[in-house]
């Protein structure tokens, strides 16, 4: 199983490739960027859990 960091790197490369092909403002680039953002948010929350998410 790939690490989250490896998956993030794959998504980053894919987003740059799509942006190069379709342009930075294309719908496909936007979707790729949103997918990458979701992974980055998971990574950030894993390393820095929000106090609001802690159970009492």
PyMOL commands that set and color helices and strands:
alter all, ss='L'
color gray80, all
select helices_A, chain A and resi 4-22+27-47+51-53
alter helices_A, ss='H'
color red, helices_A
deselect
rebuild
show_as cartoon
